[in-house]
Amino acid sequence: MSPSDLVDSMLTVLFAVAAAYGLYRSVTSRGAGWRACGDQLLHTAMALTMAVMPWSPVSLVHQPAQATFFAAAAVWFPLTAVPRPDERRVTAVARRLPSTVGMAAMAWMAWAAHPVAGPPYEYLARPLNAAHHIDMPGHSAHPSTVAQATTAALALCLAAYALWSLLRIMPPLHALTDLPPNPTDRHDPYTRFWDGSVALGTTLMLLMPH
């Protein structure tokens, strides 16, 4: 097994477990309302898609349709933001931006992979790892520059969120008995761990050369 296959296998396990965790939370969050259930189902769909992505040269779902689905999912999170009694709407939207960025990254990978064969992240990695120019009539290197900037921006946001989430769980690791009793609370250490891990895995999928 090559190092690349080993990393792909680890990412597949990560996303498969994250999908199972998201499905569990979608079931246990039914009492929290349609928004929480919808959030978890979208996260589960994203994790499942990422789990099979390294091993599927051709997407199991038509890539434009997949890009449209995840673009709509990216819009879902800010549109369904509900402010708490003590906060402004802009703060409520900001709390849901990491999920928005994750879904946008999925939409970008599906869209960017459409014109070429091979795994989606192969196309995305090339602008960051080689002097790649897209041959398009009437266009110069600008599409490659845009692709590079888009991939870098998404990866930077996801990596920053992954670091923030994973660092925040360190202090309470020795006191897991103090977890909030409500399983739908998205601020417990378990949820922060999976959110951070999925964000980190998505970052790797964006940047890994294959």
C-alpha positions in Angstrom: 0.0 0.0 0.0 1.4 3.3 -1.1 1.6 6.3 1.4 -1.2 8.0 -0.7 -3.4 4.9 -0.3 -2.7 4.8 3.4 -3.8 8.4 3.8 -6.9 7.8 1.7 -7.8 4.8 3.9 -7.4 6.9 7.0 -9.6 9.6 5.6 -12.2 7.1 4.5 -12.4 5.7 8.1 -12.6 9.2 9.5 -15.4 10.3 7.3 -17.3 6.9 7.6 -17.2 7.2 11.4 -18.2 10.9 11.2 -21.1 9.9 9.0 -22.3 7.4 11.5 -21.9 9.9 14.3 -23.9 12.5 12.2 -26.6 9.9 11.6 -26.8 9.2 15.3 -27.1 12.9 16.1 -29.8 13.4 13.4 -31.9 10.7 15.2 -31.3 12.0 18.7 -31.8 15.6 17.7 -35.4 15.2 16.5 -36.7 16.8 19.6 -34.6 19.8 18.9 -36.6 20.7 15.7 -36.4 20.5 12.0 -33.3 22.8 11.8 -31.1 20.6 13.9 -32.2 17.5 12.1 -31.6 19.1 8.8 -28.1 20.2 9.8 -27.1 16.7 10.9 -28.5 15.1 7.7 -26.5 17.5 5.6 -23.3 16.8 7.6 -23.9 13.1 7.2 -24.4 13.4 3.4 -21.1 15.4 3.3 -19.2 12.8 5.3 -20.5 9.9 3.2 -19.5 11.6 0.0 -16.1 12.3 1.3 -15.7 8.7 2.5 -16.1 7.3 -1.0 -14.4 10.2 -2.9 -10.8 8.9 -2.7 -11.8 5.5 -4.3 -14.2 6.7 -6.9 -12.6 7.9 -10.2 -16.0 8.9 -11.4 -18.5 10.4 -8.9 -21.4 8.1 -8.0 -23.6 11.2 -8.3 -23.6 13.4 -11.4 -21.1 16.1 -10.5 -23.1 19.2 -11.5 -26.0 17.8 -9.4 -23.6 17.2 -6.5 -22.2 20.7 -6.8 -25.7 22.1 -6.8 -26.8 20.1 -3.8 -23.8 21.2 -1.7 -24.1 24.8 -2.9 -27.7 24.8 -1.7 -26.5 23.2 1.6 -23.9 26.0 2.0 -26.8 28.5 1.7 -29.0 26.6 4.1 -26.8 27.2 7.2 -26.8 31.1 7.1 -30.4 31.2 6.0 -31.6 29.1 8.9 -29.5 30.8 11.6 -31.7 31.6 14.6 -30.3 34.2 17.1 -30.3 33.3 20.7 -32.2 35.7 23.0 -29.0 37.5 24.0 -27.3 37.8 20.6 -27.6 39.6 17.2 -28.4 37.8 14.0 -25.0 38.5 12.5 -23.5 36.5 15.5 -25.9 33.6 14.8 -24.9 33.6 11.2 -21.2 33.6 12.1 -21.7 30.6 14.3 -22.8 28.6 11.3 -20.1 29.8 8.9 -17.8 26.8 9.4 -20.6 24.5 8.2 -21.2 26.9 5.3 -17.5 26.7 4.3 -17.4 22.9 4.5 -20.4 22.6 2.2 -18.9 25.2 -0.1 -15.7 23.2 -0.3 -17.7 20.1 -1.3 -19.5 22.1 -4.0 -16.2 23.5 -5.2 -14.6 20.0 -5.4 -17.6 18.6 -7.4 -17.7 21.6 -9.7 -14.0 21.8 -10.3 -13.7 18.0 -11.0 -16.4 18.1 -13.7 -14.3 19.1 -16.7 -11.5 16.5 -16.1 -11.2 12.8 -15.3 -9.9 11.5 -12.1 -10.6 12.1 -8.4 -12.0 15.6 -7.7 -9.1 16.6 -5.5 -6.6 15.8 -8.2 -7.8 18.8 -10.2 -7.9 21.0 -7.1 -4.4 20.0 -6.0 -2.7 20.8 -9.3 -2.9 24.6 -9.1 -1.3 24.5 -5.6 1.4 22.0 -6.5 2.3 22.7 -10.1 2.4 25.4 -12.7 -0.9 24.4 -14.2 -2.8 26.3 -16.9 -6.3 25.5 -18.0 -6.6 25.4 -21.8 -9.8 27.4 -22.5 -10.4 29.4 -25.7 -9.9 33.1 -25.2 -8.6 32.6 -21.6 -5.1 32.9 -20.2 -3.9 31.7 -16.8 -6.7 33.5 -14.9 -8.9 30.4 -14.4 -5.9 28.7 -12.8 -5.3 31.7 -10.6 -8.9 31.8 -9.5 -8.9 28.0 -8.8 -5.7 28.4 -6.8 -7.1 31.3 -4.8 -10.5 29.5 -4.2 -8.8 26.3 -3.0 -6.4 28.1 -0.8 -9.1 30.3 0.8 -11.3 27.3 1.6 -8.4 25.2 2.9 -7.2 28.1 5.1 -10.7 28.6 6.6 -11.2 24.9 7.2 -7.8 24.4 8.7 -8.3 27.4 11.1 -11.6 26.0 12.2 -10.2 22.5 12.7 -7.4 24.0 14.9 -9.8 26.1 16.9 -12.2 23.1 17.5 -9.5 20.6 18.4 -7.7 23.0 20.7 -10.9 23.8 22.6 -11.5 20.2 23.6 -8.2 19.8 25.3 -9.0 21.4 28.7 -12.2 19.3 29.3 -10.7 16.0 28.2 -10.0 15.0 31.8 -13.6 15.9 32.9 -15.8 14.2 30.4 -18.3 13.5 33.1 -19.1 17.3 33.0 -20.6 17.0 29.5 -23.9 18.7 29.0 -26.8 16.3 29.3 -28.4 17.4 26.1 -27.2 15.3 23.2 -28.1 18.0 20.7 -25.7 20.5 22.2 -23.2 21.2 19.5 -20.7 22.6 22.0 -19.7 19.4 23.8 -16.2 18.0 23.4 -17.3 15.1 21.3 -19.0 17.3 18.8 -16.0 19.7 18.7 -13.7 16.8 18.1 -15.7 15.5 15.1 -16.3 18.9 13.7 -12.6 19.7 13.9 -11.6 16.3 12.5 -14.0 16.5 9.6 -12.7 20.1 8.8 -9.1 18.8 9.0 -9.9 15.9 6.7 -11.7 18.1 4.2 -8.6 20.4 4.2 -6.4 17.4 3.4 -8.8 16.3 0.6 -8.5 19.8 -0.9 -4.7 20.0 -0.8 -3.5 16.4 -1.3 -1.8 15.8 -4.7 -2.7 12.5 -6.3 
